[in-house]
Amino acid sequence: MAEKQTPVSGWAVYKRLLRYSAEYWRTFLIAIVGMFIVAISTLLFAKFVEPMLDDTFIERDVETIKWVPIALMAIYGIRMLGAFLSGYFMAYIARGVVRKMRTKIFSHYLTLPISFFDSQSSGTLVSKMVYDVEQLADAASGVVTVLFRDSLTIIALLIFMFLESAKLTLILMISIPLLLVFVLFISKRFRRVSQRIQHSMGDVSTITEEIIEANREVKIFGGQNYENKRFEVINRNNWRQFLKYHATNALSSPVIEFVVATGFAGVLYYVTQPSMIEDITPGKFMSFLTAMLLLLQSARPLASINAQLQRGIAAAQSVFSLLDEDEETNKGSQNLERVKGHIEFKHLTFSYEKDRPVLHDLSLKINAGESVAFVGHSGSGKTTLVNLLPRFYDLQQGEIIIDGHNIEDVRLDSLRSHIALVSQHVTLFNDTVAHNIAYGDLDSATPEDIRAAAKAAHALEFIEQLPDGFETLVGENGVRFSGGQRQRIAIARAILKDAPILILDEATSALDTESERHIQAALNEVMKDRTTLVIAHRLSTIERVDKIVVLDNGRIIETGKHKELLTKSGTYEKLYKLQFSDAAEASS
């Protein structure tokens, strides 16, 4: 799924970003006071130079000279207070925006449809959360700080300089139009390069995450050289983009300073003319010169913030494109009471890609409490059909009815509260065993309930042997446990939910023969009085289900019990014999 287009206008994007700072307006007022203090202290220093030279040192006023150091310390003491107020409270706003933005993105990830994650790499999505959002901090506060603080300082100095000498000030301002033209040109360059950096950082995150997750495959298949070469291409591109950014940044500030210095040179040339020398005192000249130097000092940060601003806008475009992604469709308004589990699929047609349907006009009725297994070759539509029941994907054509209710009329949370899932791809969270079993809405379960679920899933035997029992941390995705142990924890989670509809997607695939026998017995008990949908590749695990549905290219071609289907000499019999012969060969 392609990212949605964000506004082309950088100002439109920046205004949207600033809305996140708006709630901190009281804090911003304190920071503004600090910036105003900094500007006034800078002006006081420039003004301080004139009487100090003309009245104090030239006229040798000894009494006044004694107060010069104290006055200077007072000016910079005031400046120190202003710098702290502006620096700290703008940083407070920045980190608040970052915190709020990350919370918003995290919450948005939880509501995005499965189809979105199917089309995105997790590394890119992590990069948006970590890298892109961090770039917003400078744009949301650092840029604003410089704009307000140094702009206030420059305005105060220009007013002071204009009052000192209007002619000299006008000469200095001749360079402003040239500055504006250069800033507009460099802004486009910054934003373009910054966008490329966002993408390259996503690529770096993606490939790094891949080799971390697939480190066993990389080692066993000798993929180190290949991965190093692949990473070097991505890393070099990232390096080039950053160099382009820094080259642009390194050039922009000196060019701006050169243009400003040209205006200064014009002022100095004019002030050294004989007619001007007679009209200006040494103190006034040094005061004006000091103001010019302070103006250059304040203009330097303004020259550099353009890079931060454009980088922040590029990051904001990336983040806002994510936040603008549509959440899961949740148009339903009904809340279901506990259902019996009668399910009916009516004329379902579904495709992931246009004109390539995975399901073709499929219809099927499942009685409440019935166990139904779906079998077929890979790509036959088994998983797709079952994934439509909890609305992991929106229906395209047809209906799914549960106890007389169209699932599209039911709230997602209500619908899913009646369904438990055990997938072949077990997901455990980096938390305790107890919290993994009592996950999400199950967190109110008592320790006795958790223990009973673990026992029913035949997980109690290994959990009790752990150092901290149910309080043992499972590690990232259950790395400390075997595949069979992870699967049994996932089954215990489903048992604890006690939902009327149970989905088993190869729930025993990760178990050895001994564990499978125990788990199969537990599942047989759990499946009683529940509508159970089983996706199975190992046909030996579904011999006792009430109904077997054979799919081929998204169509139902056979239905019946295990023994019935074996007598029909159809697809199921061929699949069963094929697996039986493969198992016999493997054991011989």
Summary of the structure (lengths in Angstrom):
residues: 588
radius of gyration: 35.2
end to end distance: 48.2
largest distance: 120.5
contacts: 1890
relative contact order: 0.08
helix: 66%
strand: 11%
